[in-house]
Amino acid sequence: GTTAAVQPCWVSRTPTTSPEQPEAAMAHHLAEMKIPTMTLACPDRAGLGGKTLLLIRHAEGQHNVADTFDFDPPLTAEGHEQVQQTSLALGDLLRTVELVVVSPLRRTLQTATGLFPGPKLPIFVALDSIREVVESPCNLRCQREESQAHFPNVDFSRVSEGSDPMLSRFSDVGSGEPVRRKKRGKQSAPCDPSTPSGFPSHPDPAGLYCTQGETDTEIGARIVGFLDWVSHRDEQRIAVVSHARFLVPLCRALWSDQGKGDGWTGVNRQVHRDIFANCEVREVVISAAQL
């Protein structure tokens, strides 16, 4: 068969509230917010034809702006504000979502449930396969049972029970050792007062370092498994709330599946920028064209 033409374009998304409404003031600066939109030629054998994916990175987390952070770091106060602003600005778009697939880390759960507050809620499903690449203590998650208690609207049945199995890839060097991660020049980050600061049953992240990070092969296998899972879902409009280092290779995989090589040159690079900003939304519309 032939490959349908790929037409990258930018579309403006404006707030759903009018300037006269008080709540619009906070979202006013997002009035010219633009979301990269791309139509991909998806082979029918992949089962993704006709689906639309909203790829969303979590809002600002404690670990994004601080050298020290809680286990499974939550959003900062600024992060919660980003979520609220985005929910207001992109309300029309977000209300079309039928399924929200979310990483089981606290910052993504807070982002997902904040972006889709209701009254009509989509289906929320947590998946380990779209979690952040494991190489730092900030990318470990709390126990499934604790997350279920804090986010009762999310289906955690596909997340492994108990503690994060990825803890086996970390060593405890004691609280006197520094976290082995890139310094960001700040010493602390304020959390939202309503957010639990941490769980006492978890180890201090400052006492952990990764001894076996995930490989590209492992990340690729996660992406393949996730796309296969999506292909068997009935929902057509799906939000994927995940992390920067997972979303970029996911974009590459979506493109390269269409016979476009590494999917990282020319106009495609312009659309799929290397890094997702906190709470950034990218819409990918997949055509039903055969290859």
Buried (B, 14 or more C-beta within 10 A) or exposed (E): EEBBEBEBEEEEBEBBBEEEEEEBEBBEEBEEBEBBBBBBBBBEEBBBBEBBBBBBBBBBBBBBBBBBBBBBBBBBBBBBBBBBBBBBBBBEBBEEBBBBBBBBBBBBBBBBBBBBEEEEEBBBBBBBBBBBBBBBBBBBBBBBEBBBEBBEBBBBEEBBEEBBEBBEBBEEBEEEEEBEBEEEEEEEBEBBEEBEEBBEEBBBBBBBBBEEEBEEEEBEEBBEBBBEBBBEBEBEBBBBBBBBBBBBBBBBBBBBBBEBEEBBEEEBEEBBEEEBEBBBBBBBBBBEBBB
